[in-house]
Amino acid sequence: MIRVTRIAAGAVLVAAVSGCAADGPALSGTAAASGQLRVGLVEWRIIASSTALTAGVDHLTITNTGTTGHDLYISGPGVRAHTDLLPPGMSATLTVTTRPGSTLALTCEVPGHEQAGMRSTITVTG
Ligand SMILES: [Cu+2]
């Protein structure tokens, strides 16, 4: 039997949907901010600001720059998080704790979108 859990208890995730905010507020510096990644969702691609991310607590800002609804699902060793469905122009943030040497898969879970090309990978460096 295959068990699918969209939000695993072990994953650290903070999801927030915000209106048309360009950039979120600066991090306060209290957490060990390892990395930041901006991810754009558009028909039919996932465009990340970098193909690599530093292991640790990483902050992703996801923006739907397309003309139809998209979401982002990120998964990898110890990582499993997703945004809500984002209407065009909307942004969300995800915070994940990543492991060095792992590879993260990014996909849009709207039916058909991954197959249309909305998938990408990010390498986590030590
Ligand atoms: Cu999509």
py3Dmol code that shows the C-alpha trace and the ligand (Angstrom):
import py3Dmol

protein = """\
ATOM      1  CA  MET A   1       0.000   0.000   0.000  1.00  0.00           C
ATOM      2  CA  ILE A   2       1.256   3.426  -0.854  1.00  0.00           C
ATOM      3  CA  ARG A   3       0.754   6.043   1.770  1.00  0.00           C
ATOM      4  CA  VAL A   4       0.858   9.589   0.569  1.00  0.00           C
ATOM      5  CA  THR A   5       1.160  12.268   3.169  1.00  0.00           C
ATOM      6  CA  ARG A   6       1.141  15.707   1.720  1.00  0.00           C
ATOM      7  CA  ILE A   7       2.472  17.286   4.877  1.00  0.00           C
ATOM      8  CA  ALA A   8       4.862  15.000   6.720  1.00  0.00           C
ATOM      9  CA  ALA A   9       5.209  15.568  10.408  1.00  0.00           C
ATOM     10  CA  GLY A  10       8.962  15.478  10.159  1.00  0.00           C
ATOM     11  CA  ALA A  11       9.198  18.290   7.674  1.00  0.00           C
ATOM     12  CA  VAL A  12       9.826  21.782   8.807  1.00  0.00           C
ATOM     13  CA  LEU A  13       7.571  23.958   6.835  1.00  0.00           C
ATOM     14  CA  VAL A  14       6.123  27.347   7.159  1.00  0.00           C
ATOM     15  CA  ALA A  15       3.759  28.342   4.447  1.00  0.00           C
ATOM     16  CA  ALA A  16       2.332  31.748   4.081  1.00  0.00           C
ATOM     17  CA  VAL A  17       0.432  33.222   1.224  1.00  0.00           C
ATOM     18  CA  SER A  18       0.846  36.888   0.710  1.00  0.00           C
ATOM     19  CA  GLY A  19      -0.624  39.289  -1.767  1.00  0.00           C
ATOM     20  CA  CYS A  20       1.450  40.977  -4.369  1.00  0.00           C
ATOM     21  CA  ALA A  21       4.401  41.575  -2.095  1.00  0.00           C
ATOM     22  CA  ALA A  22       7.532  41.951  -4.164  1.00  0.00           C
ATOM     23  CA  ASP A  23      10.007  40.830  -1.566  1.00  0.00           C
ATOM     24  CA  GLY A  24       9.314  39.677   1.929  1.00  0.00           C
ATOM     25  CA  PRO A  25      10.716  41.479   4.916  1.00  0.00           C
ATOM     26  CA  ALA A  26      14.364  40.959   5.666  1.00  0.00           C
ATOM     27  CA  LEU A  27      15.175  38.086   7.923  1.00  0.00           C
ATOM     28  CA  SER A  28      15.733  39.092  11.480  1.00  0.00           C
ATOM     29  CA  GLY A  29      18.850  36.999  11.752  1.00  0.00           C
ATOM     30  CA  THR A  30      17.684  35.035  14.740  1.00  0.00           C
ATOM     31  CA  ALA A  31      17.575  31.756  12.851  1.00  0.00           C
ATOM     32  CA  ALA A  32      20.542  30.198  11.148  1.00  0.00           C
ATOM     33  CA  ALA A  33      19.681  31.441   7.703  1.00  0.00           C
ATOM     34  CA  SER A  34      21.554  29.148   5.379  1.00  0.00           C
ATOM     35  CA  GLY A  35      20.106  30.017   2.082  1.00  0.00           C
ATOM     36  CA  GLN A  36      17.479  31.835   0.133  1.00  0.00           C
ATOM     37  CA  LEU A  37      15.954  30.782  -3.116  1.00  0.00           C
ATOM     38  CA  ARG A  38      13.452  32.516  -5.327  1.00  0.00           C
ATOM     39  CA  VAL A  39      11.266  30.268  -7.419  1.00  0.00           C
ATOM     40  CA  GLY A  40       9.089  31.398 -10.288  1.00  0.00           C
ATOM     41  CA  LEU A  41       6.157  29.340 -11.545  1.00  0.00           C
ATOM     42  CA  VAL A  42       5.129  29.932 -15.128  1.00  0.00           C
ATOM     43  CA  GLU A  43       3.666  27.891 -17.946  1.00  0.00           C
ATOM     44  CA  TRP A  44       5.352  25.420 -18.168  1.00  0.00           C
ATOM     45  CA  ARG A  45       8.509  25.823 -16.211  1.00  0.00           C
ATOM     46  CA  ILE A  46       9.820  26.149 -12.696  1.00  0.00           C
ATOM     47  CA  ILE A  47      12.548  28.766 -12.675  1.00  0.00           C
ATOM     48  CA  ALA A  48      14.771  28.902  -9.605  1.00  0.00           C
ATOM     49  CA  SER A  49      17.202  31.711  -8.879  1.00  0.00           C
ATOM     50  CA  SER A  50      19.919  29.123  -8.343  1.00  0.00           C
ATOM     51  CA  THR A  51      20.475  25.445  -9.039  1.00  0.00           C
ATOM     52  CA  ALA A  52      22.225  24.996  -5.693  1.00  0.00           C
ATOM     53  CA  LEU A  53      21.284  25.683  -2.121  1.00  0.00           C
ATOM     54  CA  THR A  54      23.300  25.639   1.088  1.00  0.00           C
ATOM     55  CA  ALA A  55      22.362  22.905   3.541  1.00  0.00           C
ATOM     56  CA  GLY A  56      20.547  23.979   6.658  1.00  0.00           C
ATOM     57  CA  VAL A  57      17.513  26.169   7.098  1.00  0.00           C
ATOM     58  CA  ASP A  58      16.587  27.447   3.683  1.00  0.00           C
ATOM     59  CA  HIS A  59      13.947  29.963   2.789  1.00  0.00           C
ATOM     60  CA  LEU A  60      12.111  29.785  -0.501  1.00  0.00           C
ATOM     61  CA  THR A  61      10.008  32.544  -1.951  1.00  0.00           C
ATOM     62  CA  ILE A  62       7.688  31.170  -4.607  1.00  0.00           C
ATOM     63  CA  THR A  63       5.860  33.451  -7.012  1.00  0.00           C
ATOM     64  CA  ASN A  64       3.355  32.502  -9.655  1.00  0.00           C
ATOM     65  CA  THR A  65       4.362  34.655 -12.613  1.00  0.00           C
ATOM     66  CA  GLY A  66       2.129  32.734 -14.973  1.00  0.00           C
ATOM     67  CA  THR A  67      -1.431  33.213 -16.094  1.00  0.00           C
ATOM     68  CA  THR A  68      -3.039  30.216 -14.427  1.00  0.00           C
ATOM     69  CA  GLY A  69      -2.907  28.680 -10.959  1.00  0.00           C
ATOM     70  CA  HIS A  70       0.226  26.821  -9.901  1.00  0.00           C
ATOM     71  CA  ASP A  71       1.683  25.383  -6.724  1.00  0.00           C
ATOM     72  CA  LEU A  72       5.077  24.139  -5.657  1.00  0.00           C
ATOM     73  CA  TYR A  73       5.890  20.827  -4.043  1.00  0.00           C
ATOM     74  CA  ILE A  74       9.444  20.360  -2.823  1.00  0.00           C
ATOM     75  CA  SER A  75      10.708  16.994  -1.718  1.00  0.00           C
ATOM     76  CA  GLY A  76      13.959  15.270  -0.886  1.00  0.00           C
ATOM     77  CA  PRO A  77      15.682  13.590   2.063  1.00  0.00           C
ATOM     78  CA  GLY A  78      13.931  14.965   5.152  1.00  0.00           C
ATOM     79  CA  VAL A  79      12.118  17.565   3.080  1.00  0.00           C
ATOM     80  CA  ARG A  80       8.478  17.511   2.103  1.00  0.00           C
ATOM     81  CA  ALA A  81       6.609  20.757   1.803  1.00  0.00           C
ATOM     82  CA  HIS A  82       4.209  22.452  -0.544  1.00  0.00           C
ATOM     83  CA  THR A  83       2.433  25.694  -1.077  1.00  0.00           C
ATOM     84  CA  ASP A  84      -1.254  26.177  -1.524  1.00  0.00           C
ATOM     85  CA  LEU A  85      -2.502  26.676  -5.042  1.00  0.00           C
ATOM     86  CA  LEU A  86      -1.281  30.136  -5.981  1.00  0.00           C
ATOM     87  CA  PRO A  87      -3.390  32.258  -8.311  1.00  0.00           C
ATOM     88  CA  PRO A  88      -1.441  34.310 -10.884  1.00  0.00           C
ATOM     89  CA  GLY A  89       0.631  37.021  -9.239  1.00  0.00           C
ATOM     90  CA  MET A  90       0.553  35.486  -5.784  1.00  0.00           C
ATOM     91  CA  SER A  91       3.552  34.506  -3.680  1.00  0.00           C
ATOM     92  CA  ALA A  92       4.190  32.110  -0.836  1.00  0.00           C
ATOM     93  CA  THR A  93       7.139  31.233   1.328  1.00  0.00           C
ATOM     94  CA  LEU A  94       8.420  27.858   2.459  1.00  0.00           C
ATOM     95  CA  THR A  95      11.115  27.150   5.018  1.00  0.00           C
ATOM     96  CA  VAL A  96      12.795  23.765   4.794  1.00  0.00           C
ATOM     97  CA  THR A  97      15.726  22.146   6.551  1.00  0.00           C
ATOM     98  CA  THR A  98      17.995  20.549   3.973  1.00  0.00           C
ATOM     99  CA  ARG A  99      20.803  18.040   4.193  1.00  0.00           C
ATOM    100  CA  PRO A 100      24.182  18.405   2.500  1.00  0.00           C
ATOM    101  CA  GLY A 101      24.668  16.335  -0.610  1.00  0.00           C
ATOM    102  CA  SER A 102      20.979  15.809  -1.243  1.00  0.00           C
ATOM    103  CA  THR A 103      18.930  16.658  -4.265  1.00  0.00           C
ATOM    104  CA  LEU A 104      15.542  18.279  -3.990  1.00  0.00           C
ATOM    105  CA  ALA A 105      12.778  17.844  -6.515  1.00  0.00           C
ATOM    106  CA  LEU A 106      10.521  20.768  -7.304  1.00  0.00           C
ATOM    107  CA  THR A 107       7.246  20.128  -9.070  1.00  0.00           C
ATOM    108  CA  CYS A 108       3.909  21.756  -9.693  1.00  0.00           C
ATOM    109  CA  GLU A 109       1.164  19.436  -8.501  1.00  0.00           C
ATOM    110  CA  VAL A 110      -1.651  20.807 -10.604  1.00  0.00           C
ATOM    111  CA  PRO A 111      -2.694  17.832 -12.755  1.00  0.00           C
ATOM    112  CA  GLY A 112      -0.736  17.744 -15.989  1.00  0.00           C
ATOM    113  CA  HIS A 113       1.635  20.563 -15.134  1.00  0.00           C
ATOM    114  CA  GLU A 114       4.610  18.433 -14.103  1.00  0.00           C
ATOM    115  CA  GLN A 115       4.226  16.449 -17.315  1.00  0.00           C
ATOM    116  CA  ALA A 116       4.088  19.715 -19.247  1.00  0.00           C
ATOM    117  CA  GLY A 117       7.506  20.666 -17.901  1.00  0.00           C
ATOM    118  CA  MET A 118       6.947  22.128 -14.446  1.00  0.00           C
ATOM    119  CA  ARG A 119       9.657  20.202 -12.661  1.00  0.00           C
ATOM    120  CA  SER A 120      13.165  21.060 -11.577  1.00  0.00           C
ATOM    121  CA  THR A 121      15.877  19.928  -9.220  1.00  0.00           C
ATOM    122  CA  ILE A 122      18.083  21.744  -6.747  1.00  0.00           C
ATOM    123  CA  THR A 123      21.358  20.435  -5.397  1.00  0.00           C
ATOM    124  CA  VAL A 124      22.100  20.983  -1.732  1.00  0.00           C
ATOM    125  CA  THR A 125      25.722  21.728  -1.015  1.00  0.00           C
ATOM    126  CA  GLY A 126      27.466  21.307   2.291  1.00  0.00           C
TER     127      GLY A 126
END
"""
ligand_1 = """\
1
CU
Cu 1.453 24.471 -12.494
"""
view = py3Dmol.view(width=600, height=400)
view.addModel(protein, "pdb")
view.setStyle({"model": 0}, {"cartoon": {"style": "trace"}})
view.addModel(ligand_1, "xyz")
view.setStyle({"model": 1}, {"stick": {}})
view.zoomTo()
view.show()
